[in-house]
Amino acid sequence: MVFSQGALIDPLLMGDQTLWMVFNDANPAAHNIFKTAPMGLEVQMTIWGYNRVDAFGDMMFVKCLIINKGNNTYDSTFVALWDDPDLGYAGDDYVGCDTTLSLGYCYNASNTDNVYGSAPPAIGRDFFQGVRVYTGNPNDSAKAFGKWWKGYKNLPMYAFTFYWNGAPFPYRDPEFADEAYNFMKGYLADGTPYVDPNTNQATRFVFPGDPEARTGWLDGTRVGPTTLSPGDRRFLMSNGPFTLAPGDTQEIVFGLLIARGSSNVNSVTVLKLVDRQAQIAYDIDFQLPPTPPAPNVQVAELDREIILYWPYDKNIDEYSEIDLIDRDPDGNPTRYNFEGFIVYQFDSPTQPTKWTRIAVFDVVNDVKDIKDWVFDPARGENIEVTVVKGTDSGIERTIRIKKDYLNDKPLVNGRPYYFAVTAYAYNPYGVPRFYESARNIITVTPKPVSPGVRYTSAVGDTVRGIHKQGVSDGEVFGLVVDPTKLTGHKYEVRFEEVAGEITWKLIDLNTNQVKLSGQTNQSGDGNYTVVDGIQFKVVGPLPGPKGWAWTKGTRKLTWANADIMTGFGLPEHLFTFNGAFGYISPYGLFVSGNEHSDVVTPDKLRNIRIVFANTDTDGNITGAPENASFGYRYLRRANAAPAKPEFAPYIKNPAGGYAFQEFGLNGQKNVPLAVYDIEANPPRRLAVGFLENNATNGLVDGKYWPGDFNVYDNIAASGPREWLFIFDVAYSETQDPNLSVDIFNNDLPVMYMATWNRRGNVAFSSGDELEIYANHPNTVNDVFEITAPSAPTYSVETAKSDLEKVNAFPNPYFGASPLEKDITEAFITFTRLPNKCTIRIFTVAGDLIRTIQKDDDSPYARWDLRNEAGVPVASGIYIVHVDVPGVGSKILKVVVFQREERLRYF
C-alpha cells in the first residue's frame, strides 16, 4: 500500500509479491559513467512474482512506465535491457537470443559449473510488451496501459548484442555514451555491424542459433576475427526506435526467467518452453488462476515422532478457480477444483535437492491418478506422466510420522527434519491439470518430554463424549493428536439449522468460547479440525432406515426382482431390506433429484411396525380386516389406453404423472396391512398408499398386491410397479384431499417407499409383523459433552528423577557431529534439559571455561566447543555441571577430539 499526503492509495498489486519504485535521471551528479546530461525522464517500475511450484515460481515480471517530463523531443529512442548475468561461476558463460520470442539468454559453456554443478540452468530476459508506435493501419493493434490500441503496434526486440569482460575494442564494455548507443542499435561499439560468419551478412542479432541442435550462429564460434572462448559475458537487448516527445509516456513489460534441463544446452530449450508459457500469461493480462493457498500446518514435536496437522480453510477446501485459458470441448472456460493434500519430506529447508512424497489425502470423487504433460529433458519434448497418485481415501487433517522417509530410518531426537503440506487442485482440461500450492517447508525436531513434565494422554487415545440431551443415534468422541496442547476443559457440542442444513459447533465451557462453528462433517472420517490438541469428531447417521426384522410369522416378502436401489443406482444409506425399502419418494426420485421427500426431513423418520391382514393368494382380504387399510391409489400411465382390457374399470382419472385414482376400492379397504409409528406412545397408525402401472405386465386391479418374484420385475417400466407408500400422516378412514393428488409431480409427505415382491405365490397371514428401524440424525435438540484429558503436568520430584537422563551427544566428539551442516560448524548437543538451567563447563583442572544460560522451551542446548573468549578449546576431557534452579544438578563428562585445522593462507 502507498500513502500520499495521508491518503491511502491502492496500486495495482500483481502476483504474490509486488515491489514498486520510481526513479529519474534529474541529478547530473549521478551521471558518473557516461557524463551525459539529464534527459528529464521518470521511470515508474513495478516488479512482481508468484509463490508457486511450477515454472511461474521461477519468474519475475517487470513493468516500466517511462515518462518524458523534460522539454526535449527524442527521436530514434531505444529502451534496452542490459545484463551481466554471471551464471554461477562468471568465467564460463555463453549468451544467445531467439528472435521469434524476443528472448535473450545466458547459459553455461560446459555441462558443469562451479556453483550449479552438473546440468546448470539457463537464464533469460524477454520483451513481452515492447513500446507502442503509431502505424495508422487499422489492422494493427498494440497493447499498452492495460488496453488495446487500434492503428498501433508493439515493437519487438530490435537488437541483441554482447560484449565480454576484458575484450578489446570494439567488443569491450562501452566507455562512452555513443558506444552504448551503438550497441543499442545492434552495432559494435565503433558503429560497425556484426557479421554472421555463417551467412556473411550483417545482423543486429548476435548468436541466434540453437545451442542444443548446434545449428546457426552460436557463442563459442567466431565474432569478426576472434574465435571466442567461454568468459564473463554481458548482453544487451533493445526495443525501438521510437520518438519520445515532452509529456509522452511509454510502457514496456519484460520478464526475468530461469530454467534447468538435463544439460547446459538443454536448459536453453527448456527456457524457451518456459518463455512461451510466460508470454501466454502476459497475453491474458496475467489472469492466471491462483494456486490453492498452502495449509497452515501445526506441529507436535514428540519423543522420536512428530505430528503434522492443519485446519479446515474455506479458501482451500472450497477452492474453485476459473481458467480462462483452457476450455472444454464446447469452448467454455473450465475450473480448477480442490482435490486434496500432499505431505512431503525434504533434505533442506531452503534449497532441497532431494524430496519424497509421504502421503496423499484426496477427495473421494473417482479422481485418482492425475496425468499431466511434463517436459522430458532427455527427449526434448513433453510427455504425459502420472504426477500424483490419489487413492480416493478421503481428506485427512493429521499425519503421524515416526520415520525418516528419505533415509528409511526411525526419527532421531534432536535432529531437524523438513516437511511441507501442500494443497492441490485438478482441472481435466487444464495446462497443467495438476495445480499445487507453494511448498512451505517447515523445520521439525523430535524431542523427549521436558524434565518433570508428563503428558496425561498419548497420541491416538480416544476420549468419549456423553449424550446429555436428545434422542439421536449420533455420538461425539475425540482423538488425541497433540498431547502438548491438552487443556482438561469441558467442551459442548450443539447443533444449529442453517438454511435447512444441520451444522454443529464446539464450545469450550471453561472459557465460554466457541472453538468451531458451522461444521457439517458428521461422517467420522479424518476430515475434522484439531482443537486444543484433540480432533473432535461429531458422528451422525446418514438419513434413512438402518435395518429391519420380521418379528412375527413367516416372511412373505422379498427383494428379488425388486431392488430399486441397485436398479436405479441410488445411495445405499437410504435403503434397507436389500434395496427394496427406502427413504425415497416418486417426487424425490424423478422431479427434485433429492431421492426422498423434502417435506419429510431426516429427523421425522421413525421406527415402524407393519402388521399384515389375512388374504388369499390373489390379495383379497379375508376374515377380520382390522389390520387392513384404506389406501390412496395412484396410477402410472393413466393417460394411456388400458394396457389390458380388464384395467379399464380401474382408470378413474386418466391424467399424467402418477395420477391419483381413488381412496380405497369401491368403499372397501384395499391395502392388506397396517403401519404404526412405534416411537409414539401409544403407537401412531400411519396413512398408506400405493402405485399401479398401466403397462403390459401391470397388475391394475385397484388393490395393493405385489407380484410373485418368479414372474414379475417390480422395478421395470413395463412391470407391475406395485410400490407401497407410507406417509408421515396419521391414518384416517376419511379421505385426505392433500394426499389425493398426483404423487409424481407433488412432494407428498412420503416417509418410506417399498418396492418389494412376494416370495412366490403366497398369501399374507394375520399376525405377521415386519419392523423397520430408522436412523435418527443429530438435531437442534441434541447436546453432547466431552471432557479433554488434563493439561501436561509438572512436578519437582519427577524433574529430579529426570535429571539423570540429561546427556550429551556425540560423546566422545570425534571431530564432527551428525547435526553439523557445514565444515565451519563444531558443537556438542546437551539433551533432555529443562526450560531453564545453567550449564557450566570446566577443565579437568577445575577451570571454568564456558557458561551457557538456557531459558527456552527446547530440551536442547549446544556448546560450540569454544571458551568464553570465542577460542576453540583443546582436545581433552571436560566436566559439565548442569544446574536446575529449585530441582538439583547433574554432572557429565564429555570428551572432545578437535578436527585437524589446516591453514591455507598465513
Salt bridges, closest charged atoms under 4 A:
GLU42 OE1 - LYS69 NZ 2.97
ASP54 OD2 - ARG52 NH2 2.76
ASP83 OD2 - ARG125 NH2 2.65
ASP84 OD1 - ARG234 NH1 3.40
ASP98 OD2 - LYS272 NZ 3.53
ASP173 OD1 - ARG234 NE 3.11
GLU175 OE2 - ARG172 NH1 3.83
GLU179 OE1 - ARG172 NH1 3.02
ASP219 OD1 - ARG233 NH2 2.79
ASP232 OD2 - ARG234 NH1 3.17
ASP285 OD1 - LYS143 NZ 2.39
GLU301 OE1 - LYS447 NZ 3.82
ASP303 OD1 - ARG304 NE 3.37
GLU305 OE1 - ARG400 NE 2.60
ASP317 OD2 - ARG397 NH2 2.20
ASP369 OD2 - LYS389 NZ 3.44
ASP376 OD2 - ARG379 NE 3.31
GLU384 OE2 - ARG433 NH1 2.74
ASP408 OD1 - LYS403 NZ 2.93
GLU436 OE1 - ARG439 NH2 3.19
ASP473 OD2 - LYS546 NZ 3.17
ASP473 OD2 - HIS776 ND1 3.42
GLU475 OE1 - ARG464 NH1 3.20
ASP482 OD2 - LYS485 NZ 3.45
GLU492 OE2 - LYS468 NZ 3.71
GLU492 OE1 - ARG494 NE 2.74
GLU496 OE2 - LYS505 NZ 3.29
ASP508 OD2 - HIS489 ND1 2.76
ASP532 OD2 - LYS515 NZ 3.48
GLU662 OE2 - ARG633 NH2 2.96
ASP677 OD2 - ARG684 NE 3.65
GLU679 OE2 - HIS776 NE2 2.50
GLU692 OE1 - ARG633 NH1 3.14
ASP701 OD2 - LYS703 NZ 2.88
ASP728 OD1 - ARG684 NH2 2.97
GLU733 OE2 - LYS669 NZ 3.48
ASP768 OD2 - LYS556 NZ 2.47
GLU769 OE2 - LYS552 NZ 3.80
GLU769 OE1 - ARG609 NE 3.61
GLU771 OE2 - ARG609 NE 2.92
ASP782 OD1 - HIS467 NE2 2.82
GLU785 OE1 - LYS468 NZ 3.20
GLU785 OE2 - LYS490 NZ 3.78
GLU797 OE2 - LYS800 NZ 3.82
ASP802 OD2 - ARG454 NH1 2.97
ASP802 OD1 - LYS805 NZ 3.61
GLU820 OE1 - ARG899 NH2 3.08
ASP856 OD1 - LYS854 NZ 2.83
ASP864 OD1 - ARG850 NH1 2.69
GLU900 OE2 - ARG902 NE 3.50
